[in-house]
């Protein structure tokens, strides 16, 4: 098959998967305490049994999915959760918030990614991520969520947001999966974290340096954190694709329990 035809086929498959996710995820808007609007998509277990608690997964998308259409954030990752086999095997609440186009999940220095100074060391949470935290708190308080199974996944900008959330709320998440993200490692050195972590990155990433994930892993491992690092040789910035296709991606996530 010619490369152009293959790329066209892949694009058609992604569009079809996104359409399925749009139908399964309800379209919602959350209003924060400051009156900010946060667009998000919600997936619930197919059957909610009275008295039973369920995991909750928070998914933070990358910079390319920012906006206010409340659709684009489903482009990567959502199809894993609407897969009928996974829905039957791993009933869960899943939240896919959408970051506005003018904002970022985690604070950054806008001078460009050169080294870890791209990530400020000691600054307040971004208003957008504060809204996400309030949304998360709302679900934990008002839905049958198992507080021992609260998970976070993020890719690229969302991987940075995942690290940021872990540092600000080190005992909230049972498991975290930052994919091709990064953080100022001084922050990791100063927290005591109970989260189980899997970090993914492609070693040929031209957008977010692979050193960010390597350094984060080194610091966390030295602190005795339950952390694993998986690096994909020859993979550029789309390391979420091989990550999501690992046979035990979902199995590892939902097996984590406090």
Secondary structure by P-SEA (a helix, b strand, c coil): ccaaaaaaaaaaaaaaaaaaaaaaccccccccccbbbbbbbbbccccccccbbbbbbbbbbcccccccccccccccccccccaaaaaaacbbbbbbbbbcccccccccccccccccccccccccccaaaaaaaaaaaaaaacccccccbbbbbbccaaaaaaaaaaaaccccccbbbbccccccccccccccccbbbbbbbbcccccccaaaaaaaaaaaaaaccbbbbbbbccccccaaaaaaaccaaaaaaaaccc
